[in-house]
Amino acid sequence: MESLSDTQWDVVISGTGLQQSLLALALSRSGKKVLHVDPNEYYGGAEAALSLQDADGWAARHSGPDATRPFTGAQITKGTDGLAASRSYSIPLAPQLIHARSELVSQLVSSKAFRQIEFLSVGSLFIYEAAGESSKPTLSRIPSTREDVFANTTIPARAKRSLMKFLKFVLDYNSESKTELWKPSESQLLSEFLEREFKLDGDLQSYVVTLTLSQDGKISVGDGLAAIHRHLTSMGVFGAGFAAVYPKWGGLSEVAQVGCRAGAVGGAIYMLGTGVSGVQRTEESDADTNIEVSLTNGTTVKSKALIHSTKKTSTDNVTVSRLIAIVNSPLSNMFKVIVDSAPTPCAAVVAFPVGSISAGDGSVSEFPTYALVHSSDTGECPAGQSIVYLSTIAGPSSKCLLYNALLSFLSVYSSETPECLWRMHFEQVAGTGSFAADDNIGTFDWMTPDLAFNDSTLRYVSMAWQFVGGDDENNYMKFDDREGVNDDDDDAFNS
C-alpha cells in the first residue's frame, strides 16, 4: 500500500463540515483518490454534534474574542445536578430543520444516503406574546394551513378570510396572474405587502413573517413568498401534520457523517485530528500534481486540488448569538399531535417577535429571537429532559436577551418553571456557504445561519464537485444501491 506522501491524490478535502461531507458523498462513486482530513477528533466541523465532554473542550477553544472562527465567546454554565453521563448528550451546533420539499432531501434519496438517516417530524410553530396591561404572556400556535385557520378560535372571522386569501395566493404565487401583483414589490418588506394587498393586521403579519423563519424579521416580498410557499407545499409530503423533518442524533452532523461514510466506502482515506498547516504550488512537469499540502502530523502530500473552508471575516458577515440549554423537563406539551394519524413530533419552534423580550438594562430586542425546542426523541438528551436552542442576531445585549427569552418561555410553559441544568452561549459569524476557486484551491464560505436548511448551499457543493473534476451533471448525486437494497423505501420520500 502506498504511503500518504507517495500517493498522487486527486483532491485533499480539509474539514468534515456539511458541505465538505456532501462533496465526499458526491465523489464516493467517482474512483478518484480522496484524502479527507479534519483537525478535530470528531466529524461535522461547524455542524458537529458534541457530548458534554466534547462541549467543554470546544468551549475552551472558542472562549476568547479572537478564537478560531467562525465561533467566539463560548461560555458554559452548569447547574448543581441532574445531568446524565456525557455521552448521553449529542448537542448540535447547527440544529436546522429540513423542509420536506428541500433539495437536500431529494439528493439524500437519489444518492441512497437517506437509508442511513432516521428522519423525525418537526411539529408546530408558536409565537410568544408578551404580557399586556390586562393579560399574561402566552404561547400561541401559528396556523400555517387553511385547515389550521378554519379551526382557529382566536382569529376573528374577517381576519380569517384575509389570511385564507393570502395562503391561497402563496400556493400559486409564481403563476403569471399572481406575479403581476407581487413582482413590482419584490424587494420591499413582506410585512408592508401583507398590509397593503391583503389587509392583514399586525398580529397576522407577525404570524406570516414567523413562517419564513427570517433572522432579522425584515424579509423581502420575493424571499418571503418563496419561504412560505416551501413551507405550505412541504406540509403532508411525508405524512399528515408536518412540513419539515429533523435527522435523529444531531441534525446536520448526522448528514455529514453519512456523507463521510459514503466517501470511505468509495475508497477515500479519512484522518481525524489532522489538519492542513500549509499549501505550496509546485512547478513540476507533471501538470496533474501541482500542489503540496503540509499536514499537521508532519506529512506532506501531493494533490491536484485542495478544498478547505474560509478563515476570513468580511464586514458584511452577520454574527448570530446562540444559547443552548438543557432543561430538566420533557416539555411534552410542545410536542402534541394535532392531526389524526400524524407522528409525534420531535421538535417545535417558538418565535419571540421584535420588542417582546427585554434585557436587564431595559433595552428590548431589535430582532426576532427563535427557540428550537427538541425532545429526547432526537437522541440529543436523555428521556425526561429536553434541549432548547435559541438564536438572534448578535448585539450588545443579545446574551441577556437570549437568557431572558429562555426564562420567559419556561415560565409561560408551566407555573412550575422547569430548571435549566446546563447552558452554553456563543457567537457565530455566518456566511453564505458560497464556493470560490483560485487555480487549484477551492474555498467554502461559512454556512448560512438559517433555522431551516438553505438549499443554496447545495449549489455550491455542486460547483466544488465540478471543480474537482465531476463531469456527469445529469447523474450528479444519483447512485444505485451498492447491494441491491429494496427500492420500496424510496417511495416514501418521493411525491
N, C-alpha and C positions, 0 to 999 in steps of 0.2 A: 504493500500500500504506500502510495506517495505521501511524503510529509506535506504539511501545510505550505511550507515555503517552496517545495518543488512542484506543487500543483499550479497549473495555469487556470486561474479562476475566471469565469465569465463575469461574475459580479460578487462584490462584498457588500452585504447589507448590514448597516450598523443600527442597532436598536430593534426591539421587538414590539414597538407600538402597533396600533391597529393598522395603519397604512402599510408599514413595512411587512407586517404579517400577512395582510391580504395580498401584497406583492409576492410574497413567498408562496401563497396558495396559487396565484396565477401562474407562477413559474414551475409549479410542482410536477407538471407533465411535460416540461419543455426539453428535458435532457441536458440542461445547462448545469455547469458546475457552480454551485452557490455556496458561499461561506457566509453564515448569518451569526453575528456576534452581538452581545449586549453587555455593557459594563455592570449591570445589575445581576443579582443572583436569582432573579425571578423574571418571568415573561410579562409583557404588557406595556413596558415603558410608562408614558404618561397616562395610559389607560389601565394600569395594573390594578389588581385586587390584592390587598395586604392583610396578613394576620396582624394581631395586636403587636406581636414582637417585631414584625416587619415594619409596622407603622411607627414604632418607637425609633427604629434606625432611620427610617425615611424622614421623619420629622426633624431629627437631629441634623441630617444632611441639608435640609431645606429651611432651617430656622432663621437664618440671617437675611438681611435685606439684599445682600449680594449673593444669595445662594444660587445653586445651579438652576438655570431657567428650564422650564417656564414657571417653577414654583418658588415662592418665597414666604417668609414669615410664618412657617409652620409651628404650631404650638399645641401640645396635648394637655388636657386637664382630666384627671381621673377622680371618680367618686370614691367613697370609702370602701365599698364592697359590692358584690353582686355580679361581677364579670365572671364568665366561664374561662376555660383554658384558651390560650392564644389562638390555637388552630381551629377553635370553634367559630372563628370570625373570618370572613373574606370580604374586606371592605374596599369597594371600587373607588378609584379616583375619578372615574368618568361614568356615573350611573345614568347613561342616556337610554330613554325608551326608544323603541324602533316601531314605526308605523307599519301596519300590515302591507301597505302599498309602497313601502320603501324599496328602492332598487337593491339595497343591501340584502333584503330577504330573497329577492329574485336571484341574486348572484350566489347566495349560500345554497339555494335549491339547485341551480343549474350546475354548480360545481360539486354537488353532493355533500358539501361540508355540513349541511344542516343536520345530517344524520347523527352528528356528534354533539349537537347542542340541544338542550332541553329548553324550549320556549315556554314562558308563563304569561298569563294575560295581565294587562295593566287595566286598572279599574277607573273609578270616577275622578273627575276634576272638581275641586272645591275652591271656593273663594272665601277669604276671610273678610268679614265685615266688622269694622271696629265699632266700639260702643258709641251710641248716640246719647243725646240728652236724657232720653227715657228708655233706652234699650241697652241690652248687654251685647258684647261681641258674640258673633255667631260664625259658623261654617255653613255655607250654602252650596249644595251640589249644583254644578253648572249644567243646564240642559243642552245637550250637544247633538240631538237628533230631533226630528219632527215629533216622534213618539214621546220623547222626553218633554218637549214643550207642551204637548197636549196634556200630559199627566201632571205638570207642574201646577201647584195650587197657590203659589205666591205671586206669580206674574199676572197682572191684570189682563183681561180678555183683549183689549185693544192692542196692548204691547205684544201679546202673543201673536196676533195677526201680523204685526210688523216683523217680528223675529222669524216667523214662519216664512214670510215673503223673502227675507234675506237668505235663509237656509236653502230655500228652493232655487234662488238665484245662483248661489255658490255652486250648486251641483252641476250647473251647466254654464259656468261663468265664462268659459273660453269660446262659446259659440258666437257666431257673427253678430247675432242680435244683442247679445249681452256685452260684448266688448265695446260697443258703441257707447255704453253707459259709463264704464269704468276706465277705459284706456286713456281718455283725456286727463284723468285724475290719478294715473298710475303711480306717480311719485309723491303724491300727497299723503297725509296721515290717514290711516284707515278709520280712526275714530271720527274724523271730520266727515268722511264719506258716509259713514253709517248714520250720522245725524242728518246730513243733508238729503241723502237719497232714500233712506229707509225710516227716518224719523225715530230712531232708537234713542231712548233716554240714556242718561249717564250710567245707570246700573247695567242696562243691556249692552251698552258699548263696552263696559268693563268685562262682562261675560264673554263677549265675542273676541276681544283682544286677548283675553286669557287663553282662549282656544288656540291662538297662534303660538303660545309659549315664548313670546318676544321678550328678550332680555331687558331691553330698555323701555318697552311699552310704547315705543314710537314707530311701530312698523308701518311700512307704506301700504298703499292700497294693493299694488301688484303682489308684493310678498305676502301680505296678509291673506288675500283671497286664495293664493296658492297653498298656504299652510292650512287654512280651514278646509279647502277642497280635499287636501290629502287626508285630513282627519275624518271628514264625513264619508269619503269613499273607502276608507280603511275599515269603517265600522262593519262588523259582521263578516269580514272576509274569511277569518279563521274560526269563527264561532260567534254565537249570539252575545251581544252586550259589551264588546270591547273593540277598540280600534288599533291598539298597539300591543306589542309583546316585549318581553324582557328576558334575556338569556340567564338561566339559573347559574349560580356560583360566581357571580361577579360581573355580569353585564358584558361590556365590550372586551374586558380582559379574557373572558371565555372564548369569544370570537377570535381574538388574537392568538390564543393558544391553539385553537383548531387550525388556523392558518399555518402556524409553525409546525404542527404535527404533519400536516399535508406536505409541507416542504421537506421535512425529514424523511417521510416515506418516499418522496421523489428523489432522494439522494443528497439533499442539502446537508452540510455539516453545521452543527449548532454548538456555540461556545458561550455559556453564561459566565459572568464575572470577568469578561474580557471586552475591552473597548478599543476604539481607534485612537492612537496617540499622535499620529502624523500621516501625511499623504505627500507623495512626491511623484510628479510626472517624469517619465523616463524617455530617453531618446534611442530606444533600441530599434534594430532593424525589423524586429517582429512587431508589425503595426497592431496586431491583435492584443498585445500585452504592453500597455504603455502607462501603467500606474503601479506604484509600490505603496502598499498600505502597511504602516507600522502598527502593531497591536500592543496593548498594554502589558502583555505577558512576555514581551521582548522579541516576538516573532515578526518577521517582515514577509508579506505575501505579495504576489504579483496578480493583477487582475485587469480585465478590460474596462471595468466600471466600478464605481463606488456609489452607494445610495446611503444617505445619512439624514439627520434632522438638523434644522437650523439652530444656531446659537446666538442669533442676532435679535435685537428688540427694536421695533420701529415705534416712532412716536404715535403712529396710527393704531397700534395694538390696544385692544380693550383688556383691562385687568378685571378679573372676576374674583370676588371674595366668597369663600366657601366655608361652611361649617358642617361637620359630620358628627352626629350624636347617636349614641347607643342608649336606648330607653328601656327601662325595666317593666314594660307592658307590651302585650301583643297588639294593642291598638285595634282590636278586632272590628270595631265599628267602621273603620276606614276601608275595610275590605269586604263589605257586604255584596252579595249577589243581588243585582237589581232587575235582572231579566231572567225569566224562566229558562232553565236548561243551560245557563251560562256558567262557565267555570269560575271558581273562586279566585279573584284577582290577587296578585302578589304585591301590587303597588298602587298607590294613589298619588295625586298631585294636589297640593294646596298652594294657591296664589294669594299673595298679600299685595293689594294694589298700592300705587304711589300714595304716600301720605298716611297709610294705615298703621305704620309702625313708627314709634319714636325712640330716640336714643336718650341716654342719661343726661345729655346737655340740653334736651328739649328740641333738638332738630328732628325732623321727620324724614322718612325715606323719600328720596328723589326718583328712585327707580323701583319697579316691581321686585318683590322677593318671592322666590319659589321654594317650596319644600317637596321633595320626592320622598314619600313615606313607604318603606319596604317592610314587609312581614318576614318572619323566619322562613317562609316557603321559598324565598330566594336563595336559601343556603348561605346567606351572609351573616347570620347570627343564630344563636340557639333558640329553641322554642320558648315562648314566654317573653321574648324580647322583640324589639323592632329597631330599625335604624332610620333616622331622618337626615336627608341630605339637603341642606339649604344653600342657596346661592343668590347673589345680587351683584350688580356692578360695583366695583370697589370705590370707596371714598373714605374720607377721614373718620366717619362714624360707622362704617359698614360692619366691622366686627361686633360692635354693640348692637346694631340693628338686627343682625342675624341671630344673636343670642336672645334678644327680646322677642323676635318672631317665633323662635322655638318655644320660649316660655308662654307666649300668647296662644300658640297652637295647643300646647299641652293643657293649659288651664281651661280652654274652651272645650277640649275633648272630654274632660272629666273634672268634676268638682274635687275629686281626689287626684290631684295633679301627679302624673307619672314622674318618676325620678330619672334624671339623666346620669347614667353610670360612667360615661366616657365621652369626651368630645375632642375633636381636632379642628382647629381653624387654620386656614392657609389662604394665600392669594395665588392666582394663576393667570399668567399672561396668555391671552388667547390669540390664535392666528386664524388663517383662512383654510389651512390644510392644503395649500397650493403646492405645486411642484415646479422647480426650475432646474435647468441643466446648464452647466458650464463645461464644455468639452465632454469629458467622460466622468464627470462628478455630478450627481443629481442630488437635490436637496428638497426635503419635505418641510413645509412650514408647520408650525404647531397647529393642532386641531382647533376647530371652532368650539365655542363654549355652549352650544345649543343644548337644551334639555332633551330634545328629540334629535335622533341621528340625522345629520345633514348629508343628503345624497351627493352633494358637490364633491365631497371627499373622494368618492369612488371614481370620478372623472380623472382626478389627479393620480390615483393608483394606476389607472389605465395608461396615462401618459408615461409613468415610470416604467411600466411593463414594455411599452413600445421603445422607450429609451434603452432598455436593456437588450432589446432585440426581438421582442414579440412581433410576429408577422402575420398572424391569422386572426384579424379582428372579428371575423364572423363567428369564431369559436372561442373567443375570449371568455374565460371562466365557465366554459361549458365542457364538462367531463362526463365520461361514462363511469359507472361504478367499477371499482377495481375487482371485486369478487362476485359479481352477479347478484348484488343485493336486490331484493324485490322492489320494483318501482312503484308499488302501490302507495308507499308513504309519500311520494311526490304529489299525489293528487290532493292531499290535504293542504298543500301550500300553493296550489295553482288554481286560479279562478279568473 
